[in-house]
């Protein structure tokens, strides 16, 4: 074997080793699965206050009567009141009807009535309340 073939063989081996190392490196860092669509967020159906307490911080679905409140539009169902803070009031065609509201449920005391230094109580809620800040609303039974 002459020297030229020996050098060519060494170069070929080095090139093959570099390619193999690069491929192995890519395999080691590449994800085994391609990302798919963002997974859908599970929605918890809430029918009463106890279920609402367990669902705080989760995306919920609440069906009830669209009611007007001083704080905002609200949904009332089985002793449960959920304020929809992104809606100051219901549209005339929704007020008093059965609606379904979907959004992230919170428990907050930020609207609680507070006494002033002289003892007078400001306007506000009796305590903590359930709220949805960004709600999706539809008529119950509507497509």
N, CA, C and O atoms as CSV, one atom per row, in Angstrom:
chain,resi,resn,atom,element,x,y,z
A,1,UNK,N,N,0.853,-1.152,0.000
A,1,UNK,CA,C,0.000,0.000,0.000
A,1,UNK,C,C,0.903,1.220,0.000
A,1,UNK,O,O,1.843,1.316,0.789
A,2,UNK,N,N,0.605,2.151,-0.897
A,2,UNK,CA,C,1.486,3.313,-0.916
A,2,UNK,C,C,0.953,4.379,0.028
A,2,UNK,O,O,-0.182,4.306,0.499
A,3,UNK,N,N,1.770,5.340,0.286
A,3,UNK,CA,C,1.504,6.369,1.298
A,3,UNK,C,C,0.242,7.176,0.999
A,3,UNK,O,O,-0.464,7.575,1.926
A,4,UNK,N,N,-0.051,7.419,-0.265
A,4,UNK,CA,C,-1.239,8.206,-0.623
A,4,UNK,C,C,-2.513,7.486,-0.186
A,4,UNK,O,O,-3.430,8.118,0.340
A,5,UNK,N,N,-2.577,6.186,-0.396
A,5,UNK,CA,C,-3.764,5.445,0.003
A,5,UNK,C,C,-3.903,5.415,1.522
A,5,UNK,O,O,-5.016,5.464,2.047
A,6,UNK,N,N,-2.799,5.335,2.213
A,6,UNK,CA,C,-2.821,5.326,3.674
A,6,UNK,C,C,-3.364,6.632,4.226
A,6,UNK,O,O,-4.183,6.626,5.144
A,7,UNK,N,N,-2.908,7.770,3.666
A,7,UNK,CA,C,-3.382,9.086,4.106
A,7,UNK,C,C,-4.866,9.241,3.779
A,7,UNK,O,O,-5.636,9.765,4.584
A,8,UNK,N,N,-5.255,8.785,2.599
A,8,UNK,CA,C,-6.664,8.879,2.199
A,8,UNK,C,C,-7.535,8.041,3.133
A,8,UNK,O,O,-8.627,8.465,3.511
A,9,UNK,N,N,-7.059,6.862,3.502
A,9,UNK,CA,C,-7.825,6.010,4.414
A,9,UNK,C,C,-7.954,6.651,5.791
A,9,UNK,O,O,-9.020,6.595,6.403
A,10,UNK,N,N,-6.880,7.258,6.281
A,10,UNK,CA,C,-6.927,7.925,7.573
A,10,UNK,C,C,-7.908,9.095,7.527
A,10,UNK,O,O,-8.701,9.283,8.450
A,11,UNK,N,N,-7.851,9.871,6.462
A,11,UNK,CA,C,-8.783,11.005,6.319
A,11,UNK,C,C,-10.232,10.513,6.268
A,11,UNK,O,O,-11.114,11.113,6.883
A,12,UNK,N,N,-10.472,9.442,5.548
A,12,UNK,CA,C,-11.821,8.883,5.450
A,12,UNK,C,C,-12.293,8.400,6.813
A,12,UNK,O,O,-13.450,8.604,7.184
A,13,UNK,N,N,-11.386,7.751,7.569
A,13,UNK,CA,C,-11.759,7.278,8.904
A,13,UNK,C,C,-12.060,8.437,9.854
A,13,UNK,O,O,-13.012,8.386,10.633
A,14,UNK,N,N,-11.228,9.488,9.776
A,14,UNK,CA,C,-11.449,10.666,10.627
A,14,UNK,C,C,-12.780,11.327,10.262
A,14,UNK,O,O,-13.547,11.702,11.149
A,15,UNK,N,N,-13.056,11.471,8.975
A,15,UNK,CA,C,-14.304,12.087,8.532
A,15,UNK,C,C,-15.499,11.249,8.994
A,15,UNK,O,O,-16.499,11.795,9.462
A,16,UNK,N,N,-15.396,9.947,8.865
A,16,UNK,CA,C,-16.485,9.060,9.290
A,16,UNK,C,C,-16.697,9.155,10.797
A,16,UNK,O,O,-17.835,9.158,11.266
A,17,UNK,N,N,-15.602,9.235,11.559
A,17,UNK,CA,C,-15.712,9.346,13.010
A,17,UNK,C,C,-16.370,10.666,13.401
A,17,UNK,O,O,-17.195,10.697,14.315
A,18,UNK,N,N,-16.015,11.758,12.719
A,18,UNK,CA,C,-16.623,13.054,13.014
A,18,UNK,C,C,-18.120,13.044,12.700
A,18,UNK,O,O,-18.915,13.575,13.476
A,19,UNK,N,N,-18.505,12.457,11.590
A,19,UNK,CA,C,-19.917,12.372,11.225
A,19,UNK,C,C,-20.668,11.526,12.250
A,19,UNK,O,O,-21.757,11.898,12.687
A,20,UNK,N,N,-20.086,10.390,12.633
A,20,UNK,CA,C,-20.721,9.513,13.616
A,20,UNK,C,C,-20.887,10.232,14.953
A,20,UNK,O,O,-21.923,10.091,15.602
A,21,UNK,N,N,-19.884,10.998,15.370
A,21,UNK,CA,C,-19.973,11.740,16.630
A,21,UNK,C,C,-21.051,12.815,16.555
A,21,UNK,O,O,-21.801,13.019,17.509
A,22,UNK,N,N,-21.123,13.495,15.426
A,22,UNK,CA,C,-22.141,14.540,15.260
A,22,UNK,C,C,-23.536,13.933,15.288
A,22,UNK,O,O,-24.435,14.482,15.925
A,23,UNK,N,N,-23.727,12.815,14.609
A,23,UNK,CA,C,-25.029,12.156,14.599
A,23,UNK,C,C,-25.391,11.684,16.004
A,23,UNK,O,O,-26.530,11.856,16.438
A,24,UNK,N,N,-24.444,11.098,16.711
A,24,UNK,CA,C,-24.703,10.629,18.077
A,24,UNK,C,C,-25.060,11.800,18.982
A,24,UNK,O,O,-25.942,11.688,19.833
A,25,UNK,N,N,-24.379,12.916,18.798
A,25,UNK,CA,C,-24.659,14.103,19.603
A,25,UNK,C,C,-26.069,14.603,19.337
A,25,UNK,O,O,-26.776,14.980,20.271
A,26,UNK,N,N,-26.483,14.610,18.090
A,26,UNK,CA,C,-27.833,15.062,17.749
A,26,UNK,C,C,-28.872,14.124,18.345
A,26,UNK,O,O,-29.893,14.579,18.860
A,27,UNK,N,N,-28.631,12.855,18.283
A,27,UNK,CA,C,-29.582,11.891,18.832
A,27,UNK,C,C,-29.712,12.053,20.339
A,27,UNK,O,O,-30.801,11.889,20.891
A,28,UNK,N,N,-28.627,12.367,20.997
A,28,UNK,CA,C,-28.640,12.479,22.453
A,28,UNK,C,C,-29.413,13.711,22.920
A,28,UNK,O,O,-30.002,13.695,24.001
A,29,UNK,N,N,-29.418,14.782,22.116
A,29,UNK,CA,C,-30.066,16.014,22.554
A,29,UNK,C,C,-31.416,16.250,21.891
A,29,UNK,O,O,-32.191,17.089,22.350
A,30,UNK,N,N,-31.706,15.523,20.819
A,30,UNK,CA,C,-32.975,15.736,20.128
A,30,UNK,C,C,-34.114,15.109,20.937
A,30,UNK,O,O,-33.939,14.053,21.544
A,31,UNK,N,N,-35.266,15.755,20.943
A,31,UNK,CA,C,-36.396,15.169,21.665
A,31,UNK,C,C,-36.830,13.872,20.994
A,31,UNK,O,O,-36.709,13.718,19.778
A,32,UNK,N,N,-37.328,12.959,21.784
A,32,UNK,CA,C,-37.764,11.683,21.235
A,32,UNK,C,C,-39.115,11.807,20.561
A,32,UNK,O,O,-39.459,10.988,19.709
A,33,UNK,N,N,-39.891,12.825,20.933
A,33,UNK,CA,C,-41.187,13.050,20.313
A,33,UNK,C,C,-41.273,14.495,19.880
A,33,UNK,O,O,-40.735,15.387,20.535
A,34,UNK,N,N,-41.946,14.716,18.784
A,34,UNK,CA,C,-42.167,16.087,18.345
A,34,UNK,C,C,-43.305,16.685,19.152
A,34,UNK,O,O,-44.286,16.002,19.450
A,35,UNK,N,N,-43.179,17.973,19.512
A,35,UNK,CA,C,-44.281,18.580,20.258
A,35,UNK,C,C,-45.530,18.630,19.382
A,35,UNK,O,O,-45.448,18.860,18.176
A,36,UNK,N,N,-46.662,18.417,19.995
A,36,UNK,CA,C,-47.936,18.498,19.293
A,36,UNK,C,C,-48.623,19.780,19.709
A,36,UNK,O,O,-48.001,20.654,20.312
A,37,UNK,N,N,-49.883,19.898,19.399
A,37,UNK,CA,C,-50.633,21.084,19.800
A,37,UNK,C,C,-50.615,21.226,21.317
A,37,UNK,O,O,-50.427,20.250,22.044
A,38,UNK,N,N,-50.811,22.453,21.782
A,38,UNK,CA,C,-50.903,22.682,23.219
A,38,UNK,C,C,-52.061,21.857,23.764
A,38,UNK,O,O,-53.167,21.919,23.226
A,39,UNK,N,N,-51.826,21.091,24.816
A,39,UNK,CA,C,-52.908,20.265,25.337
A,39,UNK,C,C,-54.063,21.124,25.840
A,39,UNK,O,O,-53.855,22.197,26.408
A,40,UNK,N,N,-55.268,20.642,25.624
A,40,UNK,CA,C,-56.456,21.362,26.093
A,40,UNK,C,C,-56.473,21.375,27.614
A,40,UNK,O,O,-56.096,20.400,28.264
A,41,UNK,N,N,-56.913,22.483,28.162
A,41,UNK,CA,C,-57.014,22.605,29.616
A,41,UNK,C,C,-58.308,21.927,30.054
A,41,UNK,O,O,-59.376,22.197,29.504
A,42,UNK,N,N,-58.208,21.061,31.029
A,42,UNK,CA,C,-59.396,20.378,31.547
A,42,UNK,C,C,-60.312,21.393,32.206
A,42,UNK,O,O,-59.853,22.297,32.905
A,43,UNK,N,N,-61.597,21.242,31.984
A,43,UNK,CA,C,-62.594,22.134,32.565
A,43,UNK,C,C,-63.369,21.357,33.625
A,43,UNK,O,O,-63.847,20.250,33.377
A,44,UNK,N,N,-63.484,21.953,34.808
A,44,UNK,CA,C,-64.194,21.340,35.922
A,44,UNK,C,C,-65.614,21.897,35.959
A,44,UNK,O,O,-65.803,23.112,36.008
A,45,UNK,N,N,-66.601,21.025,35.937
A,45,UNK,CA,C,-67.994,21.452,36.044
A,45,UNK,C,C,-68.288,21.727,37.516
A,45,UNK,O,O,-68.063,20.875,38.375
A,46,UNK,N,N,-68.792,22.924,37.793
A,46,UNK,CA,C,-69.097,23.338,39.168
A,46,UNK,C,C,-70.598,23.553,39.285
A,46,UNK,O,O,-71.194,24.322,38.530
A,47,UNK,N,N,-71.205,22.846,40.263
A,47,UNK,CA,C,-72.648,22.936,40.461
A,47,UNK,C,C,-73.039,23.489,41.821
A,47,UNK,O,O,-74.211,23.795,42.043
A,48,UNK,N,N,-72.074,23.625,42.751
A,48,UNK,CA,C,-72.404,24.148,44.080
A,48,UNK,C,C,-71.156,24.752,44.717
A,48,UNK,O,O,-70.060,24.668,44.162
A,49,UNK,N,N,-71.335,25.359,45.887
A,49,UNK,CA,C,-70.235,26.067,46.553
A,49,UNK,C,C,-69.105,25.128,46.968
A,49,UNK,O,O,-67.935,25.502,46.883
A,50,UNK,N,N,-69.431,23.931,47.409
A,50,UNK,CA,C,-68.389,22.977,47.819
A,50,UNK,C,C,-67.513,22.602,46.628
A,50,UNK,O,O,-66.289,22.555,46.752
A,51,UNK,N,N,-68.116,22.338,45.494
A,51,UNK,CA,C,-67.337,22.033,44.285
A,51,UNK,C,C,-66.508,23.249,43.870
A,51,UNK,O,O,-65.377,23.109,43.405
A,52,UNK,N,N,-67.075,24.430,44.041
A,52,UNK,CA,C,-66.349,25.654,43.698
A,52,UNK,C,C,-65.105,25.807,44.575
A,52,UNK,O,O,-64.039,26.167,44.075
A,53,UNK,N,N,-65.232,25.536,45.879
A,53,UNK,CA,C,-64.068,25.646,46.777
A,53,UNK,C,C,-62.940,24.719,46.318
A,53,UNK,O,O,-61.766,25.086,46.374
A,54,UNK,N,N,-63.301,23.526,45.868
A,54,UNK,CA,C,-62.278,22.565,45.413
A,54,UNK,C,C,-61.706,22.936,44.043
A,54,UNK,O,O,-60.636,22.456,43.668
A,55,UNK,N,N,-62.412,23.787,43.297
A,55,UNK,CA,C,-61.994,24.116,41.931
A,55,UNK,C,C,-61.278,25.462,41.817
A,55,UNK,O,O,-60.956,25.884,40.707
A,56,UNK,N,N,-61.022,26.140,42.921
A,56,UNK,CA,C,-60.333,27.433,42.863
A,56,UNK,C,C,-58.983,27.255,42.170
A,56,UNK,O,O,-58.222,26.338,42.479
A,57,UNK,N,N,-58.708,28.151,41.227
A,57,UNK,CA,C,-57.455,28.099,40.468
A,57,UNK,C,C,-57.557,27.261,39.207
A,57,UNK,O,O,-56.607,27.195,38.427
A,58,UNK,N,N,-58.700,26.618,39.000
A,58,UNK,CA,C,-58.881,25.770,37.821
A,58,UNK,C,C,-59.856,26.424,36.847
A,58,UNK,O,O,-60.625,27.313,37.212
A,59,UNK,N,N,-59.803,25.969,35.616
A,59,UNK,CA,C,-60.777,26.419,34.623
A,59,UNK,C,C,-62.087,25.694,34.927
A,59,UNK,O,O,-62.116,24.469,35.043
A,60,UNK,N,N,-63.182,26.473,35.058
A,60,UNK,CA,C,-64.463,25.904,35.450
A,60,UNK,C,C,-65.545,26.217,34.425
A,60,UNK,O,O,-65.419,27.116,33.593
A,61,UNK,N,N,-66.608,25.436,34.526
A,61,UNK,CA,C,-67.822,25.628,33.734
A,61,UNK,C,C,-68.962,25.692,34.734
A,61,UNK,O,O,-69.184,24.748,35.493
A,62,UNK,N,N,-69.689,26.808,34.735
A,62,UNK,CA,C,-70.801,26.992,35.669
A,62,UNK,C,C,-72.043,27.371,34.870
A,62,UNK,O,O,-72.026,28.324,34.091
A,63,UNK,N,N,-73.112,26.620,35.072
A,63,UNK,CA,C,-74.406,26.973,34.490
A,63,UNK,C,C,-75.261,27.570,35.587
A,63,UNK,O,O,-75.238,27.101,36.725
A,64,UNK,N,N,-76.017,28.607,35.247
A,64,UNK,CA,C,-76.907,29.216,36.218
A,64,UNK,C,C,-77.664,30.377,35.615
A,64,UNK,O,O,-77.638,30.600,34.404
A,65,UNK,N,N,-78.337,31.110,36.479
A,65,UNK,CA,C,-79.117,32.272,36.037
A,65,UNK,C,C,-78.217,33.500,35.988
A,65,UNK,O,O,-77.475,33.777,36.930
A,66,UNK,N,N,-78.291,34.222,34.896
A,66,UNK,CA,C,-77.537,35.468,34.751
A,66,UNK,C,C,-78.199,36.521,35.628
A,66,UNK,O,O,-79.341,36.909,35.381
A,67,UNK,N,N,-77.484,36.986,36.654
A,67,UNK,CA,C,-78.032,37.947,37.612
A,67,UNK,C,C,-77.197,39.223,37.612
A,67,UNK,O,O,-76.004,39.208,37.311
A,68,UNK,N,N,-77.853,40.322,37.956
A,68,UNK,CA,C,-77.162,41.604,38.067
A,68,UNK,C,C,-76.740,41.806,39.520
A,68,UNK,O,O,-77.514,41.525,40.435
A,69,UNK,N,N,-75.531,42.284,39.735
A,69,UNK,CA,C,-75.040,42.591,41.079
A,69,UNK,C,C,-74.306,43.921,41.016
A,69,UNK,O,O,-73.898,44.355,39.938
A,70,UNK,N,N,-74.135,44.567,42.159
A,70,UNK,CA,C,-73.426,45.848,42.169
A,70,UNK,C,C,-71.981,45.692,41.695
A,70,UNK,O,O,-71.445,46.572,41.022
A,71,UNK,N,N,-71.359,44.575,42.048
A,71,UNK,CA,C,-69.954,44.355,41.706
A,71,UNK,C,C,-69.758,44.097,40.215
A,71,UNK,O,O,-68.843,44.647,39.603
A,72,UNK,N,N,-70.614,43.265,39.634
A,72,UNK,CA,C,-70.501,42.913,38.214
A,72,UNK,C,C,-71.662,42.018,37.836
A,72,UNK,O,O,-72.541,41.747,38.654
A,73,UNK,N,N,-71.661,41.564,36.607
A,73,UNK,CA,C,-72.611,40.519,36.208
A,73,UNK,C,C,-72.251,39.275,37.005
A,73,UNK,O,O,-71.091,39.091,37.374
A,74,UNK,N,N,-73.232,38.421,37.276
A,74,UNK,CA,C,-72.974,37.237,38.097
A,74,UNK,C,C,-73.794,36.066,37.583
A,74,UNK,O,O,-74.757,36.238,36.835
A,75,UNK,N,N,-73.394,34.876,38.000
A,75,UNK,CA,C,-74.141,33.653,37.720
A,75,UNK,C,C,-74.531,33.062,39.068
A,75,UNK,O,O,-73.693,32.914,39.957
A,76,UNK,N,N,-75.825,32.721,39.214
A,76,UNK,CA,C,-76.348,32.177,40.466
A,76,UNK,C,C,-76.844,30.768,40.196
A,76,UNK,O,O,-77.562,30.506,39.231
A,77,UNK,N,N,-76.427,29.854,41.100
A,77,UNK,CA,C,-76.859,28.466,40.980
A,77,UNK,C,C,-76.732,27.774,42.330
A,77,UNK,O,O,-75.667,27.828,42.945
A,78,UNK,N,N,-77.769,27.138,42.795
A,78,UNK,CA,C,-77.745,26.286,43.993
A,78,UNK,C,C,-76.917,26.860,45.133
A,78,UNK,O,O,-76.020,26.185,45.638
A,79,UNK,N,N,-77.199,28.096,45.550
A,79,UNK,CA,C,-76.457,28.699,46.645
A,79,UNK,C,C,-75.056,29.139,46.264
A,79,UNK,O,O,-74.259,29.478,47.139
A,80,UNK,N,N,-74.744,29.140,44.993
A,80,UNK,CA,C,-73.424,29.554,44.499
A,80,UNK,C,C,-73.576,30.844,43.711
A,80,UNK,O,O,-74.456,30.964,42.859
A,81,UNK,N,N,-72.717,31.801,44.001
A,81,UNK,CA,C,-72.696,33.070,43.277
A,81,UNK,C,C,-71.290,33.258,42.730
A,81,UNK,O,O,-70.322,33.260,43.490
A,82,UNK,N,N,-71.173,33.416,41.425
A,82,UNK,CA,C,-69.878,33.648,40.783
A,82,UNK,C,C,-69.968,34.969,40.034
A,82,UNK,O,O,-70.801,35.134,39.142
A,83,UNK,N,N,-69.101,35.910,40.404
A,83,UNK,CA,C,-69.049,37.202,39.726
A,83,UNK,C,C,-68.191,37.084,38.471
A,83,UNK,O,O,-67.121,36.477,38.494
A,84,UNK,N,N,-68.672,37.673,37.374
A,84,UNK,CA,C,-67.921,37.725,36.109
A,84,UNK,C,C,-67.359,39.137,35.997
A,84,UNK,O,O,-68.016,40.029,35.460
A,85,UNK,N,N,-66.159,39.339,36.497
A,85,UNK,CA,C,-65.619,40.692,36.663
A,85,UNK,C,C,-65.351,41.421,35.349
A,85,UNK,O,O,-65.214,42.645,35.340
A,86,UNK,N,N,-65.276,40.694,34.254
A,86,UNK,CA,C,-65.051,41.365,32.975
A,86,UNK,C,C,-66.355,41.895,32.368
A,86,UNK,O,O,-66.350,42.444,31.267
A,87,UNK,N,N,-67.452,41.732,33.075
A,87,UNK,CA,C,-68.766,42.170,32.593
A,87,UNK,C,C,-69.450,43.023,33.661
A,87,UNK,O,O,-69.915,42.483,34.664
A,88,UNK,N,N,-69.521,44.329,33.472
A,88,UNK,CA,C,-70.173,45.164,34.480
A,88,UNK,C,C,-71.652,44.798,34.650
A,88,UNK,O,O,-72.213,44.932,35.737
A,89,UNK,N,N,-72.264,44.343,33.577
A,89,UNK,CA,C,-73.662,43.905,33.615
A,89,UNK,C,C,-73.897,42.973,32.438
A,89,UNK,O,O,-73.087,42.894,31.515
A,90,UNK,N,N,-75.035,42.262,32.490
A,90,UNK,CA,C,-75.394,41.392,31.376
A,90,UNK,C,C,-76.067,42.205,30.282
A,90,UNK,O,O,-76.731,43.204,30.558
A,91,UNK,N,N,-75.892,41.775,29.047
A,91,UNK,CA,C,-76.676,42.369,27.958
A,91,UNK,C,C,-78.148,42.120,28.272
A,91,UNK,O,O,-78.484,41.150,28.951
A,92,UNK,N,N,-79.008,42.975,27.789
A,92,UNK,CA,C,-80.435,42.867,28.086
A,92,UNK,C,C,-81.004,41.505,27.689
A,92,UNK,O,O,-81.874,40.974,28.380
A,93,UNK,N,N,-80.524,40.938,26.589
A,93,UNK,CA,C,-81.064,39.642,26.144
A,93,UNK,C,C,-80.548,38.466,26.972
A,93,UNK,O,O,-81.083,37.364,26.858
A,94,UNK,N,N,-79.518,38.671,27.805
A,94,UNK,CA,C,-78.988,37.607,28.650
A,94,UNK,C,C,-79.444,37.702,30.107
A,94,UNK,O,O,-79.549,36.682,30.790
A,95,UNK,N,N,-79.712,38.904,30.581
A,95,UNK,CA,C,-80.076,39.096,31.979
A,95,UNK,C,C,-81.316,38.283,32.338
A,95,UNK,O,O,-82.359,38.404,31.695
A,96,UNK,N,N,-81.189,37.448,33.378
A,96,UNK,CA,C,-82.297,36.628,33.838
A,96,UNK,C,C,-82.421,35.290,33.124
A,96,UNK,O,O,-83.257,34.468,33.499
A,97,UNK,N,N,-81.610,35.060,32.111
A,97,UNK,CA,C,-81.675,33.789,31.382
A,97,UNK,C,C,-80.686,32.796,31.969
A,97,UNK,O,O,-79.849,33.158,32.796
A,98,UNK,N,N,-80.782,31.566,31.546
A,98,UNK,CA,C,-79.804,30.557,31.959
A,98,UNK,C,C,-78.611,30.629,31.023
A,98,UNK,O,O,-78.743,30.527,29.803
A,99,UNK,N,N,-77.435,30.810,31.630
A,99,UNK,CA,C,-76.204,30.928,30.859
A,99,UNK,C,C,-75.176,29.928,31.368
A,99,UNK,O,O,-75.297,29.389,32.468
A,100,UNK,N,N,-74.178,29.697,30.554
A,100,UNK,CA,C,-73.017,28.900,30.948
A,100,UNK,C,C,-71.813,29.822,30.884
A,100,UNK,O,O,-71.599,30.517,29.890
A,101,UNK,N,N,-71.037,29.822,31.943
A,101,UNK,CA,C,-69.835,30.651,32.029
A,101,UNK,C,C,-68.634,29.728,32.183
A,101,UNK,O,O,-68.665,28.754,32.934
A,102,UNK,N,N,-67.578,30.061,31.452
A,102,UNK,CA,C,-66.338,29.292,31.560
A,102,UNK,C,C,-65.189,30.266,31.795
A,102,UNK,O,O,-65.114,31.315,31.155
A,103,UNK,N,N,-64.295,29.913,32.717
A,103,UNK,CA,C,-63.128,30.739,33.016
A,103,UNK,C,C,-62.411,30.192,34.238
A,103,UNK,O,O,-62.842,29.201,34.828
A,104,UNK,N,N,-61.319,30.837,34.613
A,104,UNK,CA,C,-60.547,30.398,35.772
A,104,UNK,C,C,-61.182,30.965,37.039
A,104,UNK,O,O,-61.366,32.175,37.172
A,105,UNK,N,N,-61.509,30.074,37.956
A,105,UNK,CA,C,-62.203,30.470,39.179
A,105,UNK,C,C,-61.211,30.923,40.238
A,105,UNK,O,O,-60.175,30.292,40.449
A,106,UNK,N,N,-61.543,32.024,40.901
A,106,UNK,CA,C,-60.728,32.549,42.004
A,106,UNK,C,C,-61.616,32.754,43.227
A,106,UNK,O,O,-62.831,32.913,43.109
A,107,UNK,N,N,-60.992,32.748,44.394
A,107,UNK,CA,C,-61.629,33.145,45.648
A,107,UNK,C,C,-60.881,34.392,46.085
A,107,UNK,O,O,-59.660,34.355,46.238
A,108,UNK,N,N,-61.584,35.487,46.287
A,108,UNK,CA,C,-60.904,36.721,46.651
A,108,UNK,C,C,-61.667,37.463,47.735
A,108,UNK,O,O,-62.892,37.383,47.825
A,109,UNK,N,N,-60.920,38.183,48.551
A,109,UNK,CA,C,-61.500,39.064,49.561
A,109,UNK,C,C,-61.229,40.531,49.227
A,109,UNK,O,O,-61.418,41.410,50.069
A,110,UNK,N,N,-60.785,40.790,47.994
A,110,UNK,CA,C,-60.440,42.171,47.631
A,110,UNK,C,C,-61.642,43.101,47.605
A,110,UNK,O,O,-61.467,44.319,47.635
A,111,UNK,N,N,-62.855,42.566,47.549
A,111,UNK,CA,C,-64.057,43.404,47.515
A,111,UNK,C,C,-64.798,43.412,48.855
A,111,UNK,O,O,-65.905,43.942,48.952
A,112,UNK,N,N,-64.196,42.836,49.868
A,112,UNK,CA,C,-64.793,42.745,51.196
A,112,UNK,C,C,-64.975,44.148,51.796
A,112,UNK,O,O,-64.085,44.994,51.703
A,113,UNK,N,N,-66.134,44.377,52.409
A,113,UNK,CA,C,-66.388,45.655,53.076
A,113,UNK,C,C,-65.402,45.819,54.225
A,113,UNK,O,O,-65.164,44.876,54.980
A,114,UNK,N,N,-64.832,46.999,54.360
A,114,UNK,CA,C,-63.833,47.264,55.398
A,114,UNK,C,C,-64.313,48.408,56.293
A,114,UNK,O,O,-64.863,49.395,55.805
A,115,UNK,N,N,-64.105,48.273,57.595
A,115,UNK,CA,C,-64.492,49.382,58.480
A,115,UNK,C,C,-63.459,50.516,58.403
A,115,UNK,O,O,-62.255,50.284,58.292
A,116,UNK,N,N,-63.967,51.723,58.466
A,116,UNK,CA,C,-63.079,52.889,58.491
A,116,UNK,C,C,-62.622,53.108,59.936
A,116,UNK,O,O,-63.142,52.445,60.833
A,117,UNK,N,N,-61.675,54.005,60.195
A,117,UNK,CA,C,-61.210,54.259,61.565
A,117,UNK,C,C,-62.335,54.668,62.518
A,117,UNK,O,O,-62.263,54.403,63.718
A,118,UNK,N,N,-63.382,55.318,61.977
A,118,UNK,CA,C,-64.487,55.733,62.863
A,118,UNK,C,C,-65.548,54.639,63.028
A,118,UNK,O,O,-66.565,54.855,63.687
A,119,UNK,N,N,-65.310,53.466,62.429
A,119,UNK,CA,C,-66.218,52.336,62.615
A,119,UNK,C,C,-67.241,52.147,61.514
A,119,UNK,O,O,-67.921,51.122,61.479
A,120,UNK,N,N,-67.368,53.115,60.611
A,120,UNK,CA,C,-68.318,52.969,59.506
A,120,UNK,C,C,-67.800,51.882,58.548
A,120,UNK,O,O,-66.598,51.765,58.307
A,121,UNK,N,N,-68.725,51.106,58.021
A,121,UNK,CA,C,-68.342,50.031,57.106
A,121,UNK,C,C,-68.568,50.492,55.679
A,121,UNK,O,O,-69.641,50.986,55.335
A,122,UNK,N,N,-67.538,50.325,54.845
A,122,UNK,CA,C,-67.646,50.725,53.451
A,122,UNK,C,C,-68.508,49.732,52.680
A,122,UNK,O,O,-68.766,48.623,53.147
A,123,UNK,N,N,-68.948,50.143,51.500
A,123,UNK,CA,C,-69.692,49.228,50.630
A,123,UNK,C,C,-68.748,48.116,50.194
A,123,UNK,O,O,-67.552,48.338,50.006
A,124,UNK,N,N,-69.287,46.945,50.040
A,124,UNK,CA,C,-68.480,45.811,49.609
A,124,UNK,C,C,-69.197,44.514,49.909
A,124,UNK,O,O,-70.350,44.510,50.339
A,125,UNK,N,N,-68.513,43.429,49.682
A,125,UNK,CA,C,-69.109,42.113,49.937
A,125,UNK,C,C,-68.982,41.759,51.413
A,125,UNK,O,O,-68.215,42.382,52.147
A,126,UNK,N,N,-69.739,40.753,51.841
A,126,UNK,CA,C,-69.710,40.310,53.238
A,126,UNK,C,C,-68.413,39.590,53.596
A,126,UNK,O,O,-68.108,39.402,54.773
A,127,UNK,N,N,-67.667,39.196,52.601
A,127,UNK,CA,C,-66.422,38.450,52.818
A,127,UNK,C,C,-65.845,38.063,51.477
A,127,UNK,O,O,-65.967,38.797,50.497
A,128,UNK,N,N,-65.212,36.896,51.442
A,128,UNK,CA,C,-64.653,36.425,50.184
A,128,UNK,C,C,-65.743,36.011,49.203
A,128,UNK,O,O,-66.844,35.626,49.595
A,129,UNK,N,N,-65.411,36.100,47.928
A,129,UNK,CA,C,-66.359,35.748,46.869
A,129,UNK,C,C,-65.646,34.977,45.768
A,129,UNK,O,O,-64.430,35.077,45.602
A,130,UNK,N,N,-66.432,34.205,45.020
A,130,UNK,CA,C,-65.912,33.522,43.838
A,130,UNK,C,C,-66.006,34.469,42.649
A,130,UNK,O,O,-67.031,35.117,42.437
A,131,UNK,N,N,-64.924,34.541,41.877
A,131,UNK,CA,C,-64.911,35.405,40.696
A,131,UNK,C,C,-64.242,34.695,39.526
A,131,UNK,O,O,-63.405,33.808,39.690
A,132,UNK,N,N,-64.652,35.126,38.344
A,132,UNK,CA,C,-63.978,34.783,37.098
A,132,UNK,C,C,-63.656,36.121,36.456
A,132,UNK,O,O,-64.557,36.924,36.215
A,133,UNK,N,N,-62.396,36.369,36.179
A,133,UNK,CA,C,-62.000,37.682,35.643
A,133,UNK,C,C,-62.179,37.783,34.136
A,133,UNK,O,O,-62.529,38.850,33.631
A,134,UNK,N,N,-61.951,36.716,33.421
A,134,UNK,CA,C,-62.151,36.678,31.966
A,134,UNK,C,C,-63.067,35.508,31.665
A,134,UNK,O,O,-62.664,34.349,31.768
A,135,UNK,N,N,-64.300,35.814,31.292
A,135,UNK,CA,C,-65.283,34.744,31.133
A,135,UNK,C,C,-65.715,34.573,29.682
A,135,UNK,O,O,-65.758,35.525,28.902
A,136,UNK,N,N,-66.029,33.345,29.355
A,136,UNK,CA,C,-66.677,33.028,28.093
A,136,UNK,C,C,-68.103,32.661,28.463
A,136,UNK,O,O,-68.325,31.838,29.351
A,137,UNK,N,N,-69.071,33.268,27.786
A,137,UNK,CA,C,-70.473,33.081,28.158
A,137,UNK,C,C,-71.271,32.638,26.949
A,137,UNK,O,O,-71.037,33.091,25.829
A,138,UNK,N,N,-72.227,31.735,27.196
A,138,UNK,CA,C,-73.189,31.363,26.145
A,138,UNK,C,C,-74.510,30.996,26.816
A,138,UNK,O,O,-74.547,30.633,27.991
A,139,UNK,N,N,-75.575,31.097,26.058
A,139,UNK,CA,C,-76.876,30.665,26.548
A,139,UNK,C,C,-76.855,29.161,26.714
A,139,UNK,O,O,-76.291,28.454,25.879
A,140,UNK,N,N,-77.459,28.665,27.773
A,140,UNK,CA,C,-77.526,27.225,27.981
A,140,UNK,C,C,-78.443,26.655,26.902
A,140,UNK,O,O,-79.536,27.166,26.658
A,141,UNK,N,N,-77.980,25.601,26.274
A,141,UNK,CA,C,-78.743,24.977,25.199
A,141,UNK,C,C,-78.471,25.593,23.841
A,141,UNK,O,O,-78.919,25.062,22.825
A,142,UNK,N,N,-77.741,26.713,23.800
A,142,UNK,CA,C,-77.405,27.329,22.512
A,142,UNK,C,C,-76.228,26.584,21.904
A,142,UNK,O,O,-75.388,26.055,22.632
A,143,UNK,N,N,-76.156,26.534,20.571
A,143,UNK,CA,C,-75.026,25.830,19.938
A,143,UNK,C,C,-73.706,26.505,20.174
A,143,UNK,O,O,-72.675,26.025,19.702
